[in-house]
């Protein structure tokens, strides 16, 4: 059975997980998630907010399966 991928986009102020952050969206296409992340970074001036993209699968629970359930596609540090 093939699992469907999801791409979750969050944005962090000053690239810090401790500062203000917000959710952009969940996308079924990797390129769409990348485009939306880059668009939001540009809209915010390019330096104040940094986007992160996480790839995961539908119906995967870390609580049930301790193996890696997500992969970072775009990190807030570059």
N, C-alpha and C positions, 0 to 999 in steps of 0.2 A: 504494500500500500504506500503510495506516494504521499508525503506530508506537504501541506501548503505552507509557504513561508509568509511571514508578516514582518514588516519593517516599521519600527516604532521610532518616532522622532521627538526628542525633547531638546529644549534650549536652556542653557545655563548662563546667568550673568557673570561676566568676567571669567568664564570657563571654570567656575567653581561649583562643585556639588553642594556646598554649604550656603551659597547665596541664592537669590531668587531664581526660580526655574519655572518653566511652563511647558505644556504639552502642545505639540504641533499637529500630530495625527498618526494614524496607522495606515500603511499602504501595502498593497499586494505586489507592487513592482518596486524592485530595488532602485532603479533609475528615478522613478517618481519621488521616492523618499529622499534621494540625494538632491534632486532639483528643488524640492520644497525646503530642505534644510539650508541649502545655499541661498535660496531666495530670502528666507527669513534672516539669515546673517547679513545679507546686503541691506535689507530693509532697516535693520537695526544699526547700520553704520559700519559693519564689518569687524569691529573690535570688541564692542561691549558684550555681545552675546555670542556664544559658541554652541553649535548644534551637535548632538550625538545621535547616531542611528544604531539601533539594536535589531539584529535579525533573530527571529525566533519562529516557532511553529505553532500552529493551532492546536489547542487542547494538550499542551505540555505543562506539567506542574513540577516545579522544583521540589515541592514538598513530597511528591511521590517518587521522583527519580532524581537522585543526587548527581547524576552526570551533567555535564555542561548543557544547559537548555537554551542558551543564547550566545550570540556572537556579536561583538562590537564591529560594525562596518565603518563608522566614522566616529572618532574619539574627539572629545572636547579639547584635547591637547595637541591636535594636529592630524 
